[in-house]
Amino acid sequence: MDTFTSDDLQLAYTDTGERERPAILLVHGFASSMRVNWIDTGWVKTLGDAGYRVIAFDHRGHGRSAKPTDEAAYTPQKMAGDVLALLDNLDIPRTAIFGYSMGARVSAFTALAAPERISQIVFGGLGIGLVEGVGDWDTIAAALLAPSLDDVTDPRGRMFRAFADRTQSDRHALAACISTSRQELSEAEVGRISQPTLIGVGTSDDIAGSADRLAALMPNARVFAIEGRDHMLSVGDRTFKAEVVRFLGEKT
């Protein structure tokens, strides 16, 4: 894995595939990493086999990237700035982007900040929660800072604390991240995202919110229901992979 600098932070990334191929940038979810979200689930291989130059990176506070513990470091605007800094570092003028959960939120902010840089968008694990929020995440910050998993009683807090422990994440950095990264967009802002967009949400996902309601706000979006999958399992679903490859292959 290589590194690039954004906002004076060293962030890790990987870049696979020939430079002449069309690029797709993968933006992982909260408490995850490019390895957990994209490599171990087979996305990098799937998209590479489909003919794409596949780029992924670890968000600030995650994986092998720098881990500030200041909440101000984790606004979606700053995290979208990391995406654009990576594209600049790789001299990529325009790319498709695929974000999962928090990564979908960051992808949306990126598309609004620099629409000329983004050709197609895939939002995974995030529907109308992009506008209305995704529930009370203060319990997750508290769970991350608790002495141990045994001290956490909230079900969602336990899920994310167990995930952070399993991935050996910096829990203080994640608690700072979750405090400021979940800023919502307005309906009008979402309506300005005009790139062709695929929204994939699991039918058992109780975090993302309605994909149909989000798509209805956008001028060029459609929905793929990931059957029988919850928030954690949707990302690796084979039917979702097939639909994303099909979507990316459409001419824009």
Sequence and secondary structure as in RCSB ss.txt:
>XXXX:A:sequence
MDTFTSDDLQLAYTDTGERERPAILLVHGFASSMRVNWIDTGWVKTLGDAGYRVIAFDHRGHGRSAKPTDEAAYT
PQKMAGDVLALLDNLDIPRTAIFGYSMGARVSAFTALAAPERISQIVFGGLGIGLVEGVGDWDTIAAALLAPSLD
DVTDPRGRMFRAFADRTQSDRHALAACISTSRQELSEAEVGRISQPTLIGVGTSDDIAGSADRLAALMPNARVFA
IEGRDHMLSVGDRTFKAEVVRFLGEKT
>XXXX:A:secstr
 EEEEETTEEEEEEEES TTS EEEEE  TT  HIIIIITTTHHHHHHHTT EEEEE  TTSTTS     GGGG 
HHHHHHHHHHHHHHTT S EEEEEETHHHHHHHHHHHH GGGEEEEEEES STHHHH  S  HHHHHHHHSSSGG
G   HHHHHHHHHHHHTT  HHHHHHHHHHTT    HHHHHT  S EEEEEETT SSS  HHHHHHHSTTEEEEE
ETT  TTTGGG HHHHHHHHHHHTS  
